[in-house]
Amino acid sequence: MLRLLFPLLFLGSSLSWALEVRVSETLTPAQALHQVREARKAGDASPATIVFPTGWTVLTQPLLLEAGDSNLTVIGNDSTLTGAPEVSGWEKHAGEILKADVAKLLPKDFLPRQLLFQGERQILARYPNFDAKDPLYGGWAFVDEFGPTGAPDGHLWKRTLYVKPQDVRKWAHPEEVEIDIFAQYGWWNFVEPILSLDADSRLLTLKKDCSYDLHPHNRYHFQNALEELDAPGEWFYDKRTGLLYFWPPTTTTSDIRLPVLESFFKIKGANNIAIRGLTMTGCYGSAITFERAEDCRVEKCVITQVGAFHGSGVGVSDGKNVRICHCEISYTGSNGISLSGGDRKALTGPGHVAEDCHIHHMGVFNKNACGVSLYGVDNTVRHCHIHDGPRMGVQMSGNNLIVEYNHLHHLCLETQDGGAIYTGGRDWISSRGSKWRYNLIHDVVGCGQEAGGLKHPWFTFGLYPDDNSGGLDIIGNIVFRVAHTPIHMHNSRDCLVENNIFALGGKFQFDLHGWTQQQRFYSSHIGTMIKGYESVQGQSAWKDMRGMDLHPKDAIRADGTMMSGNVVRRNIMFSDAPGIKYGDLRNVSTEWNVIDQNLAWANGHPITTGINKVGPDKPDAPIYSEDFDSAAADKTPKGWGFNHRPNPQVQLVAAEGALRVDCALSDDPKNPKSVFHGPDIPIKPGAAYRIRLRVKSTEPTAKLSLALASFKNGEGYWQSTSNSVTASSEWQEVEGTGRMPRENEAAWKPWMTYFWLRIDVHEPKGQVFIDDVRITECEPLDEWTSWQAEGWDKHSLVADPLFVDWTQDDFRLKPESPAFKLGFKAIPVEKIGVRK
């Protein structure tokens, strides 16, 4: 139906009429678009509107909108678009399982990956069965361990694995079966086709290599086999016969649909396209895609149950000023929204925005999915509510990207080593100029795969500037209840971390973990860093970018550290339990980084930092002393012994009036190097000790570490912070320090009655001698004082921040909060989240 609507008065005296076309039972969406195009050909250049009717409309082809279709609005009134035609003609197969011939519904060579029943996706037939009572962490099988001798010679780590005896399956067509597996680290999943499963050896072989190694304890399920269709809600499509098999969860067979449409809208090169007020469900690609489009909007739409493994809600690439606003996007196969585009050399970008959207339950199939992905330059996500996802809330890479005023929670539910907001910087230039500000983040969970099964919460973070990320402003965020750390700065550089609240981290409240030249991170990525830096070196747009005056080839400082340029100040770090560390620092120097003017509080408990400096020796004699002069030659002295022995030839014996240990390394993870210990010494909780000894090596240099440790079989292990020392071919005296846990600290355990000196030797060959071992009790310094003595937080405070009610997740500050004396500014909590 073609209508000319009200006249529109423009500048000057010209008069134009708006064009409206209504989709109906007799006019398909494609025909409606054709009518608009015909009107345009006839000379009608007025803005056009396509109106969808109330109720359901089935699309069989995407609406492709190109440059000639510009100035078009697509709207609806309680209108639902679906790319999933209804399946009919069901008949009995076996038991509760039904079957229907769907060959005529499917495009040629199309293999369906989804089935909808009453608007919800059903389960592709699988083993083990989906566990509705524990949908994330139940219903998994686990790769079997190797035998006592380890992996067989020539084992193909990316191609083969061993299943456990109870998980051996028999299929008529194993070549059609897939494995959905969280390979290697469990960062995300891979769906791979199976070649074979040998029932006798239990060796499973894939048709092609998986991207990551297949490790024992990796979780997986098999899918896409008729033999596994044995539970309500499961389905299977037989491509040989065109038959669809389904066990409906209820007795009805109505509203069973097969998504066969790729996308609802594809906008390519068009301007001023608005899609408003529609519900879209049931497609296998991304529901809406924009390519090279300008000044377009998706507004007040509901997008749900869309996308197979690579299908998202809305995808935007290149173009200019595309805005996704006030939409609800849920149950996507992959990402909720993807925004990309821009020139990184010129630092010019498209200005795409996702705002005021509710995005949840993304990554139904692809567990590396996020709520919003930002790539390129000058793209923004703001005022969104993002939750219940398998991995990141926002994932980004590029420059001048903005993440602000968002509420993100219950993320990284199925993966580990992720964050609510994540970026990386292996190219040196990412994500400089970007800002993470005024976001509310909580309940970032993490899931690990260990010998005992799945572990959750597990190793994951709130804010995660990873892998040399540079130049971020991280300001005004509230991050709490995170499995590991509210902010994990992994060799981040040139970042400003200011005016944030980091609270209730499971391990620390913040950390800075730097690289050294000896680490594989550096050696693996230095070439990429140099290439990235030189790709923009000398570009005028980059001349004022913070930290870009340093070439990556000069990144290793004189002290051996690389992490530099970070300022962490005027933040609140809060823990509610004893023993959880305030912060954790590795390979980071006060010469190149600043941590100061922060407020620390552990709910009245001592601040724990893991740094245990000691004062002067107490006047008593050493509590342990050994010169080995009376020890029997070529015998292990009483009380001494190995913790780890790389091979049976390695000896720990008295020799030449000293203790001699052979150096060696091993591939055995339980005995990788020579590690030995001294006699048991009674523990005095909270006591501090100084270790002194003489050491020399048969090699020019040998690296050792000294620590104090405690162990009880079946109970646990504890160790103080290690002290690194270097031996030479001449005798020299070295020392280390350590402190026992206090009884009110989390590290303290009731079984801890004795401790001993532990010495690790990190060398592949030679021998190390030690002599004149003395352990003396010292005056202890508390860990906060020790932390400050290292040069950190010299002007910071330990005080109650006076939250309004942190037990109810209200981290606003009372007016009398001491944080304001440090220059902390109130965070505008009322502005965070979706605006009406």
MARMAR-258146 format. One record per residue (C-alpha): residue in three letters; z, x, y. Coordinates in steps of 0.02 Angstrom, whole numbers, padded with zeros to 5 digits, always signed. Layout:
N
ALAZXY ...
END
This chain:
836
MET+00000+00000+00000 LEU-00056+00077+00166 ARG+00029+00027+00327 LEU+00015+00075+00510 LEU+00188+00071+00585 PHE+00261+00074+00759 PRO+00170+00171+00894 LEU+00241+00340+00940 LEU+00228+00397+01122 PHE+00202+00583+01144 LEU+00189+00693+01297 GLY+00050+00633+01409 SER-00027+00462+01387 SER-00096+00476+01210 LEU-00038+00347+01083 SER-00020+00383+00896 TRP+00026+00271+00750 ALA+00140+00325+00607 LEU+00063+00310+00434 GLU+00165+00238+00288 VAL+00116+00222+00105 ARG+00228+00136-00022 VAL+00231+00184-00205 SER+00234+00030-00316 GLU+00195-00029-00492 THR+00012-00035-00442 LEU+00009+00124-00336 THR+00064+00287-00416 PRO+00139+00432-00318 ALA-00024+00530-00342 GLN-00124+00382-00276 ALA-00006+00363-00128 LEU-00033+00546-00083 HIS-00220+00520-00103 GLN-00215+00377+00022 VAL-00126+00487+00149 ARG-00258+00621+00125 GLU-00398+00497+00145 ALA-00321+00435+00308 ARG-00310+00614+00369 LYS-00492+00643+00326 ALA-00533+00489+00426 GLY-00453+00567+00579 ASP-00275+00500+00572 ALA-00168+00650+00617 SER-00007+00551+00641 PRO+00152+00591+00543 ALA+00148+00508+00372 THR+00280+00436+00257 ILE+00275+00405+00070 VAL+00408+00280+00017 PHE+00469+00269-00162 PRO+00532+00101-00223 THR+00707+00055-00278 GLY+00735+00096-00461 TRP+00649+00220-00576 THR+00479+00301-00553 VAL+00407+00410-00691 LEU+00302+00558-00630 THR+00176+00633-00748 GLN+00115+00769-00628 PRO+00202+00862-00485 LEU+00158+00808-00309 LEU+00070+00963-00239 LEU+00083+00967-00049 GLU-00026+01095+00037 ALA-00068+01140+00217 GLY-00172+00983+00241 ASP-00023+00877+00191 SER+00089+00939+00333 ASN+00191+00819+00439 LEU+00240+00714+00289 THR+00405+00631+00246 VAL+00446+00573+00070 ILE+00590+00451+00062 GLY+00670+00325-00052 ASN+00796+00185-00055 ASP+00906+00201-00209 SER+00753+00281-00289 THR+00758+00389-00446 LEU+00613+00500-00496 THR+00605+00561-00674 GLY+00486+00677-00764 ALA+00549+00615-00932 PRO+00457+00467-01009 GLU+00556+00357-01124 VAL+00536+00382-01312 SER+00506+00226-01417 GLY+00454+00188-01595 TRP+00612+00253-01676 GLU+00634+00235-01863 LYS+00761+00288-01992 HIS+00753+00465-02059 ALA+00913+00504-02153 GLY+01090+00444-02126 GLU+01117+00420-01940 ILE+00966+00527-01895 LEU+00815+00438-01819 LYS+00638+00501-01795 ALA+00492+00457-01682 ASP+00315+00519-01660 VAL+00306+00592-01484 ALA+00143+00689-01497 LYS+00056+00574-01372 LEU+00196+00596-01244 LEU+00182+00785-01239 PRO+00056+00892-01145 LYS-00052+01002-01254 ASP+00046+01147-01333 PHE+00205+01090-01246 LEU+00369+01127-01335 PRO+00511+01018-01271 ARG+00673+01107-01229 GLN+00775+00957-01172 LEU+00813+00781-01226 LEU+00903+00654-01115 PHE+01006+00510-01182 GLN+01068+00386-01052 GLY+01045+00518-00917 GLU+01131+00665-01003 ARG+01059+00814-01097 GLN+01084+00816-01284 ILE+01113+00965-01399 LEU+00968+01056-01481 ALA+01017+01063-01666 ARG+01128+01214-01688 TYR+01254+01309-01792 PRO+01399+01315-01761 ASN+01404+01140-01690 PHE+01442+01111-01507 ASP+01630+01084-01483 ALA+01653+00939-01362 LYS+01842+00970-01357 ASP+01816+01151-01305 PRO+01639+01154-01234 LEU+01644+01329-01159 TYR+01746+01430-01282 GLY+01727+01335-01445 GLY+01578+01317-01560 TRP+01532+01502-01578 ALA+01498+01624-01718 PHE+01529+01810-01693 VAL+01427+01962-01743 ASP+01511+02048-01891 GLU+01587+02220-01883 PHE+01510+02368-01972 GLY+01592+02440-02126 PRO+01714+02586-02124 THR+01572+02712-02101 GLY+01508+02627-01944 ALA+01331+02576-01900 PRO+01200+02626-02030 ASP+01087+02772-01989 GLY+00940+02713-01886 HIS+01020+02547-01843 LEU+00912+02451-01719 TRP+01040+02397-01592 LYS+00925+02284-01493 ARG+00835+02208-01642 THR+00963+02182-01782 LEU+01140+02123-01814 TYR+01250+02073-01960 VAL+01316+01897-01979 LYS+01481+01858-02063 PRO+01474+01789-02241 GLN+01521+01614-02186 ASP+01381+01613-02057 VAL+01235+01650-02174 ARG+01110+01507-02157 LYS+00954+01453-02251 TRP+00807+01378-02155 ALA+00637+01319-02211 HIS+00559+01399-02056 PRO+00670+01543-01998 GLU+00528+01603-01885 GLU+00558+01449-01775 VAL+00746+01472-01761 GLU+00823+01553-01608 ILE+00985+01644-01574 ASP+01076+01612-01410 ILE+01185+01766-01391 PHE+01296+01847-01261 ALA+01237+02023-01301 GLN+01327+02188-01271 TYR+01444+02168-01122 GLY+01440+01979-01117 TRP+01370+01980-00940 TRP+01254+01836-00985 ASN+01158+01761-01131 PHE+00988+01789-01209 VAL+00888+01664-01312 GLU+00785+01763-01437 PRO+00669+01710-01581 ILE+00724+01759-01756 LEU+00611+01848-01879 SER+00722+01840-02033 LEU+00898+01826-02104 ASP+00929+01917-02268 ALA+01058+01819-02366 ASP+01111+01967-02473 SER+01134+02101-02340 ARG+01173+01973-02202 LEU+01055+02070-02089 LEU+00974+01965-01953 THR+00816+02033-01873 LEU+00739+01972-01710 LYS+00552+01958-01677 LYS+00570+02071-01526 ASP+00702+02179-01445 CYS+00840+02096-01347 SER+00863+02170-01173 TYR+01040+02226-01217 ASP+01117+02294-01376 LEU+01186+02173-01505 HIS+01367+02223-01532 PRO+01500+02171-01656 HIS+01603+02027-01584 ASN+01461+01963-01474 ARG+01464+01773-01481 TYR+01312+01672-01528 HIS+01243+01514-01604 PHE+01082+01476-01697 GLN+00972+01334-01633 ASN+00808+01242-01663 ALA+00816+01207-01850 LEU+00808+01036-01932 GLU+00934+01093-02061 GLU+01064+01112-01923 LEU+01044+00931-01861 ASP+01210+00869-01929 ALA+01310+00798-01784 PRO+01296+00657-01656 GLY+01199+00709-01502 GLU+01092+00840-01591 TRP+00902+00836-01591 PHE+00754+00934-01656 TYR+00566+00929-01624 ASP+00449+00977-01766 LYS+00294+01051-01684 ARG+00197+01043-01847 THR+00212+00853-01864 GLY+00246+00798-01685 LEU+00405+00710-01743 LEU+00563+00706-01640 TYR+00727+00693-01736 PHE+00886+00631-01652 TRP+01061+00577-01700 PRO+01111+00462-01557 PRO+01293+00469-01502 THR+01294+00277-01504 THR+01198+00144-01598 THR+01078+00109-01455 THR+00906+00187-01445 SER+00873+00140-01265 ASP+00849+00266-01125 ILE+00805+00416-01234 ARG+00689+00526-01133 LEU+00591+00689-01153 PRO+00569+00794-00995 VAL+00385+00845-00991 LEU+00360+00867-00803 GLU+00367+01042-00730 SER+00421+00997-00552 PHE+00431+00843-00442 PHE+00367+00926-00283 LYS+00274+01088-00256 ILE+00251+01129-00073 LYS+00129+01272-00039 GLY+00083+01325+00136 ALA+00129+01158+00214 ASN+00230+01128+00373 ASN+00352+00991+00422 ILE+00380+00917+00250 ALA+00539+00814+00230 ILE+00604+00751+00063 ARG+00748+00632+00091 GLY+00859+00512-00004 LEU+00787+00533-00179 THR+00869+00559-00348 MET+00773+00675-00464 THR+00811+00701-00648 GLY+00719+00765-00801 CYS+00599+00911-00776 TYR+00582+01080-00861 GLY+00545+01189-00710 SER+00626+01186-00539 ALA+00638+01012-00466 ILE+00567+01063-00295 THR+00480+01225-00248 PHE+00424+01289-00078 GLU+00301+01433-00057 ARG+00250+01494+00116 ALA+00309+01328+00189 GLU+00377+01310+00365 ASP+00498+01190+00452 CYS+00534+01088+00296 ARG+00690+00994+00238 VAL+00766+00926+00080 GLU+00902+00808+00135 LYS+01024+00687+00054 CYS+00946+00706-00118 VAL+01029+00704-00288 ILE+00953+00828-00411 THR+01031+00826-00584 GLN+00990+00867-00766 VAL+00839+00971-00717 GLY+00766+01135-00777 ALA+00757+01226-00942 PHE+00811+01409-00952 HIS+00718+01460-00793 GLY+00722+01294-00702 SER+00827+01270-00545 GLY+00863+01134-00420 VAL+00767+01196-00268 GLY+00671+01360-00252 VAL+00610+01428-00084 SER+00505+01585-00063 ASP+00430+01657+00096 GLY+00379+01540+00237 LYS+00500+01496+00376 ASN+00645+01381+00415 VAL+00664+01280+00255 ARG+00830+01189+00250 ILE+00918+01112+00101 CYS+01058+01003+00167 HIS+01178+00866+00113 CYS+01114+00868-00066 GLU+01206+00858-00230 ILE+01132+00974-00361 SER+01207+00980-00535 TYR+01174+01020-00717 THR+01028+01135-00681 GLY+00957+01246-00817 SER+00970+01396-00703 ASN+01016+01413-00517 GLY+01062+01272-00402 ILE+00962+01337-00252 SER+00860+01497-00228 LEU+00812+01560-00055 SER+00704+01714-00031 GLY+00584+01796+00089 GLY+00577+01919+00232 ASP+00519+02093+00281 ARG+00655+02220+00243 LYS+00576+02360+00341 ALA+00561+02257+00500 LEU+00719+02157+00461 THR+00630+01996+00501 GLY+00664+01846+00393 PRO+00622+01664+00364 GLY+00788+01589+00416 HIS+00803+01478+00263 VAL+00969+01384+00249 ALA+01066+01293+00115 GLU+01205+01195+00198 ASP+01325+01052+00165 CYS+01272+01042-00017 HIS+01379+01003-00169 ILE+01319+01116-00310 HIS+01405+01113-00479 HIS+01383+01137-00665 MET+01233+01250-00642 GLY+01173+01369-00778 VAL+01171+01246-00922 PHE+01051+01360-01018 ASN+01042+01521-00917 LYS+01216+01596-00901 ASN+01159+01720-00770 ALA+01133+01574-00651 CYS+01222+01548-00487 GLY+01250+01408-00364 VAL+01143+01487-00228 SER+01041+01647-00239 LEU+00992+01736-00078 TYR+00859+01872-00075 GLY+00766+01958+00066 VAL+00817+01947+00248 ASP+00899+01817+00359 ASN+00941+01681+00233 THR+01102+01582+00239 VAL+01217+01475+00133 ARG+01353+01385+00229 HIS+01472+01239+00214 CYS+01432+01213+00030 HIS+01547+01163-00112 ILE+01502+01265-00266 HIS+01598+01256-00428 ASP+01597+01252-00618 GLY+01468+01385-00655 PRO+01448+01516-00792 ARG+01432+01663-00674 MET+01420+01688-00485 GLY+01439+01557-00352 VAL+01324+01652-00232 GLN+01220+01802-00286 MET+01122+01900-00158 SER+01023+02056-00119 GLY+00940+02101+00044 ASN+00993+02115+00225 ASN+01065+02006+00362 LEU+01112+01874+00234 ILE+01251+01753+00280 VAL+01378+01670+00165 GLU+01501+01570+00269 TYR+01619+01420+00267 ASN+01593+01384+00083 HIS+01718+01320-00045 LEU+01690+01408-00211 HIS+01796+01387-00367 HIS+01799+01384-00557 LEU+01663+01514-00575 CYS+01623+01651-00701 LEU+01683+01527-00831 GLU+01575+01599-00970 THR+01543+01780-00923 GLN+01637+01936-00871 ASP+01619+02068-00734 GLY+01558+01946-00602 GLY+01618+01868-00442 ALA+01616+01709-00339 ILE+01507+01804-00214 TYR+01412+01956-00278 THR+01291+02086-00214 GLY+01234+02259-00268 GLY+01168+02411-00175 ARG+01086+02532-00295 ASP+00944+02552-00170 TRP+01067+02610-00034 ILE+01005+02482+00093 SER+01073+02322+00013 SER+01162+02218+00080 ARG+01178+02299+00251 GLY+01195+02184+00400 SER+01257+02040+00290 LYS+01414+01938+00319 TRP+01537+01850+00202 ARG+01654+01753+00314 TYR+01773+01607+00310 ASN+01748+01561+00128 LEU+01882+01480+00020 ILE+01876+01552-00156 HIS+01991+01521-00303 ASP+02002+01507-00492 VAL+01874+01638-00540 VAL+01906+01649-00726 GLY+01800+01769-00831 CYS+01772+01770-01019 GLY+01777+01926-01127 GLN+01722+01957-01307 GLU+01847+02058-01408 ALA+01889+02087-01590 GLY+02014+01944-01583 GLY+01888+01821-01513 LEU+01857+01760-01337 LYS+01978+01808-01200 HIS+01999+01708-01041 PRO+02044+01735-00904 TRP+01960+01905-00909 PHE+01886+02046-00807 THR+01809+01963-00654 PHE+01829+01955-00465 GLY+01824+01847-00309 LEU+01719+01951-00189 TYR+01613+02083-00276 PRO+01515+02209-00171 ASP+01453+02310-00320 ASP+01356+02469-00354 ASN+01355+02554-00183 SER+01337+02395-00080 GLY+01337+02444+00103 GLY+01369+02378+00277 LEU+01447+02209+00239 ASP+01564+02117+00357 ILE+01693+02029+00248 ILE+01799+01929+00369 GLY+01916+01780+00363 ASN+01902+01736+00179 ILE+02042+01661+00074 VAL+02029+01720-00106 PHE+02162+01679-00234 ARG+02197+01650-00418 VAL+02068+01772-00484 ALA+02073+01845-00660 HIS+02069+02026-00603 THR+02052+02063-00418 PRO+02015+01953-00266 ILE+01900+02090-00198 HIS+01824+02229-00303 MET+01735+02362-00201 HIS+01635+02463-00326 ASN+01582+02616-00227 SER+01550+02502-00078 ARG+01520+02595+00083 ASP+01522+02559+00269 CYS+01604+02389+00241 LEU+01723+02303+00362 VAL+01855+02203+00267 GLU+01962+02116+00397 ASN+02071+01963+00422 ASN+02063+01904+00241 ILE+02196+01833+00127 PHE+02190+01908-00048 ALA+02317+01827-00162 LEU+02370+01799-00342 GLY+02252+01925-00421 GLY+02289+01951-00605 LYS+02286+02142-00592 PHE+02275+02194-00408 GLN+02248+02109-00241 PHE+02109+02229-00191 ASP+02029+02387-00256 LEU+01914+02527-00202 HIS+01834+02614-00351 GLY+01719+02756-00299 TRP+01591+02862-00390 THR+01585+03049-00412 GLN+01436+03161-00443 GLN+01488+03179-00625 GLN+01483+02993-00663 ARG+01333+02909-00743 PHE+01328+02781-00602 TYR+01282+02919-00481 SER+01161+03011-00594 SER+01076+02849-00647 HIS+01050+02781-00471 ILE+01034+02928-00351 GLY+00844+02925-00365 THR+00838+02740-00323 MET+00958+02765-00178 ILE+00851+02902-00102 LYS+00693+02798-00123 GLY+00775+02647-00042 TYR+00843+02745+00105 GLU+00679+02833+00139 SER+00584+02667+00130 VAL+00666+02616+00295 GLN+00706+02787+00369 GLY+00641+02796+00546 GLN+00608+02609+00560 SER+00662+02548+00732 ALA+00746+02394+00661 TRP+00864+02504+00562 LYS+00915+02628+00695 ASP+01077+02536+00739 MET+01122+02482+00562 ARG+01299+02542+00521 GLY+01309+02694+00408 MET+01124+02731+00400 ASP+01144+02901+00482 LEU+01191+02976+00313 HIS+01055+03017+00187 PRO+01104+02979+00006 LYS+01071+03159-00044 ASP+01219+03205+00066 ALA+01331+03065+00003 ILE+01446+03174-00102 ARG+01581+03237+00015 ALA+01666+03406+00009 ASP+01813+03330-00084 GLY+01698+03267-00222 THR+01708+03083-00175 MET+01562+02973-00123 MET+01641+02810-00063 SER+01652+02814+00126 GLY+01646+02716+00287 ASN+01753+02570+00229 VAL+01885+02493+00342 VAL+02012+02376+00260 ARG+02129+02312+00395 ARG+02228+02162+00455 ASN+02224+02077+00285 ILE+02363+01989+00191 MET+02390+02046+00010 PHE+02504+01929-00086 SER+02570+01923-00264 ASP+02697+01804-00335 ALA+02748+01908-00486 PRO+02831+02079-00510 GLY+02727+02226-00567 ILE+02554+02164-00513 LYS+02481+02302-00407 TYR+02455+02286-00221 GLY+02294+02386-00232 ASP+02204+02508-00344 LEU+02110+02662-00283 ARG+01998+02777-00384 ASN+01895+02921-00316 VAL+01923+02868-00136 SER+01986+02976+00006 THR+02085+02941+00165 GLU+01968+03061+00254 TRP+01821+02941+00236 ASN+01902+02769+00221 VAL+02036+02672+00315 ILE+02165+02552+00241 ASP+02291+02503+00374 GLN+02377+02366+00476 ASN+02388+02253+00324 LEU+02530+02141+00270 ALA+02594+02162+00092 TRP+02709+02043+00001 ALA+02756+02022-00183 ASN+02864+01868-00162 GLY+03018+01975-00134 HIS+02985+02098-00276 PRO+02951+02284-00246 ILE+02772+02324-00196 THR+02684+02405-00343 THR+02544+02528-00309 GLY+02538+02638-00463 ILE+02571+02791-00354 ASN+02736+02871-00402 LYS+02778+03017-00292 VAL+02946+03098-00317 GLY+03071+03179-00204 PRO+03168+03340-00236 ASP+03239+03383-00407 LYS+03411+03318-00446 PRO+03538+03460-00461 ASP+03561+03441-00649 ALA+03473+03554-00773 PRO+03305+03497-00844 ILE+03322+03355-00968 TYR+03197+03447-01079 SER+03152+03631-01090 GLU+03047+03726-01217 ASP+02983+03907-01214 PHE+02921+03911-01397 ASP+02996+04084-01422 SER+03092+04028-01577 ALA+02954+03917-01646 ALA+02882+03971-01814 ALA+02710+04048-01792 ASP+02561+03946-01850 LYS+02671+03792-01870 THR+02681+03636-01762 PRO+02848+03642-01670 LYS+02972+03503-01707 GLY+02941+03346-01607 TRP+02764+03395-01558 GLY+02609+03315-01632 PHE+02438+03239-01606 ASN+02401+03072-01526 HIS+02215+03096-01555 ARG+02137+03230-01665 PRO+01947+03248-01654 ASN+01931+03327-01828 PRO+02045+03399-01964 GLN+02008+03578-01912 VAL+02090+03554-01741 GLN+02263+03634-01744 LEU+02421+03619-01636 VAL+02531+03768-01678 ALA+02648+03898-01605 ALA+02559+04062-01569 GLU+02600+04215-01462 GLY+02762+04136-01402 ALA+02671+03981-01336 LEU+02597+03818-01400 ARG+02410+03827-01441 VAL+02291+03682-01462 ASP+02109+03686-01515 CYS+01986+03596-01402 ALA+01853+03480-01473 LEU+01764+03316-01438 SER+01713+03181-01561 ASP+01606+03025-01570 ASP+01751+02936-01654 PRO+01815+02814-01520 LYS+01989+02824-01595 ASN+01994+03014-01585 PRO+01876+03068-01447 LYS+01969+03227-01392 SER+02124+03331-01420 VAL+02276+03235-01360 PHE+02453+03289-01405 HIS+02633+03247-01362 GLY+02806+03320-01350 PRO+02972+03262-01424 ASP+03053+03094-01388 ILE+03163+03086-01234 PRO+03279+02937-01200 ILE+03211+02822-01064 LYS+03310+02790-00906 PRO+03228+02638-00822 GLY+03160+02679-00650 ALA+03194+02865-00664 ALA+03070+02989-00590 TYR+03025+03155-00668 ARG+02937+03317-00624 ILE+02842+03407-00762 ARG+02821+03595-00745 LEU+02734+03708-00870 ARG+02626+03863-00881 VAL+02450+03849-00948 LYS+02299+03957-00986 SER+02132+03939-01078 THR+02017+04047-01181 GLU+01875+03974-01076 PRO+01851+04012-00891 THR+01911+03837-00848 ALA+01982+03691-00946 LYS+02027+03518-00879 LEU+02189+03439-00937 SER+02292+03289-00886 LEU+02480+03266-00895 ALA+02569+03100-00910 LEU+02727+03019-00975 ALA+02705+02889-01112 SER+02801+02771-01225 PHE+02747+02687-01386 LYS+02818+02578-01523 ASN+02713+02531-01672 GLY+02673+02347-01671 GLU+02748+02324-01497 GLY+02641+02415-01370 TYR+02598+02569-01269 TRP+02639+02621-01091 GLN+02584+02773-00991 SER+02617+02835-00816 THR+02478+02885-00698 SER+02394+03045-00759 ASN+02404+03209-00664 SER+02245+03314-00674 VAL+02262+03503-00689 THR+02140+03644-00724 ALA+02181+03794-00832 SER+02097+03963-00814 SER+02095+04121-00918 GLU+02255+04179-00830 TRP+02428+04104-00846 GLN+02471+03988-00703 GLU+02608+03862-00670 VAL+02558+03681-00644 GLU+02658+03523-00618 GLY+02644+03335-00628 THR+02756+03188-00591 GLY+02789+03016-00661 ARG+02911+02872-00654 MET+02978+02754-00786 PRO+02956+02567-00753 ARG+03103+02475-00681 GLU+03176+02333-00784 ASN+03117+02205-00655 GLU+02936+02266-00661 ALA+02797+02192-00768 ALA+02764+02359-00852 TRP+02940+02366-00923 LYS+02960+02307-01103 PRO+03121+02289-01203 TRP+03057+02404-01341 MET+03043+02552-01221 THR+03186+02667-01277 TYR+03100+02837-01281 PHE+02961+02926-01187 TRP+02869+03089-01211 LEU+02753+03209-01123 ARG+02569+03173-01159 ILE+02436+03307-01132 ASP+02250+03267-01141 VAL+02124+03409-01158 HIS+01950+03360-01097 GLU+01852+03507-01167 PRO+01727+03526-01310 LYS+01776+03702-01362 GLY+01900+03844-01343 GLN+02089+03844-01349 VAL+02224+03799-01225 PHE+02399+03876-01221 ILE+02553+03799-01141 ASP+02724+03876-01116 ASP+02889+03856-01023 VAL+02886+03666-01023 ARG+03021+03588-00913 ILE+03048+03404-00872 THR+03172+03375-00731 GLU+03238+03213-00660 CYS+03197+03193-00475 GLU+03243+03080-00332 PRO+03123+02932-00348 LEU+03017+02868-00205 ASP+02970+02685-00212 GLU+02785+02651-00241 TRP+02753+02583-00066 THR+02825+02741+00012 SER+02723+02844-00111 TRP+02567+02746-00062 GLN+02598+02778+00122 ALA+02631+02962+00087 GLU+02454+02970+00018 GLY+02391+02917+00190 TRP+02362+02731+00163 ASP+02436+02584+00261 LYS+02537+02693+00379 HIS+02550+02552+00506 SER+02558+02407+00384 LEU+02704+02290+00351 VAL+02797+02230+00198 ALA+02849+02054+00244 ASP+02837+01871+00195 PRO+02675+01806+00274 LEU+02752+01632+00289 PHE+02614+01527+00215 VAL+02630+01339+00243 ASP+02643+01311+00054 TRP+02553+01432-00059 THR+02620+01342-00214 GLN+02506+01197-00163 ASP+02361+01314-00121 ASP+02395+01298+00066 PHE+02374+01474+00135 ARG+02378+01427+00318 LEU+02507+01529+00414 LYS+02658+01462+00503 PRO+02663+01505+00689 GLU+02802+01633+00665 SER+02706+01731+00531 PRO+02726+01920+00552 ALA+02540+01938+00513 PHE+02500+01889+00692 LYS+02593+02043+00754 LEU+02464+02149+00663 GLY+02321+02061+00752 PHE+02283+01939+00611 LYS+02193+01783+00673 ALA+02214+01609+00600 ILE+02075+01565+00478 PRO+01987+01401+00524 VAL+02021+01316+00357 GLU+01976+01146+00428 LYS+01796+01203+00453 ILE+01770+01260+00273 GLY+01669+01155+00152 VAL+01543+01014+00165 ARG+01531+00929+00334 LYS+01501+00743+00342 
END
